[in-house]
Amino acid sequence: MGLIEGLRRLVDDMALYKDQLEHSGEELRISVRLTDTGDEATIVVGEEIHVEDSVENLDLRINMEQATFKGLLSREADFGALVGRSRMSDVRPINPEFLKPERVSAAFEVLKVMMNVFFTPGRHKVKELRGELAGDAHGAHPIPLVYWDGLRFAWYQIRRGEVLNEAGERDPYPQVVVPLRGRGTIVLDGEEMELRPSTAVYIPANSLHQIRADEDIEALWLAWKAPP
């Protein structure tokens, strides 16, 4: 399946979810470019959503290789995991390129929906949560689930010996971590506590927090009041 055919299939698959992607303001033009073949097509997001081969007047370009695009269509890759990063300067298998400074905010909101559901094939959106599909960010391996309206929600795998947030970054919003399996240590502003399944640990805003994995850990992570 070629690029345009694949994108049109993804648009058709959004029938039950397209209210999340519709944009009531000026149309947004978002291209997908396959960096190794040079193929490129545009997703036009407005009151309706469609795909065209013109790549003029773009607001956002999403760069990836052909194999990555095929992996998305076959469910062997997850868009959010491959685009997510610790810093915007990081190079990942999928790299967004914002082309109009005045429209970055609007384009970023549509990119979030693409990360949430658009690049998940199928009439009903179902994501597999397994390590092979997870990305690399903050010293661990996330699969983003929902990034929307100040809410951030992801599944994380922290492999034995890894440290989540080893750099010691402080986030200006509250968070909660819910381990599903595996054990380790969570450090909040220098205080160590056991991290174990069937518990929830709340992380205050602006606190120094880290998770050290004594075993392979799978956890749900939720943040709110996050900036756009």
Order of alpha helices (4+ residues) and beta strands (2+ residues): alpha-alpha-beta-beta-beta-beta-alpha-alpha-beta-alpha-beta-beta-beta-beta-beta-beta-beta-beta-beta
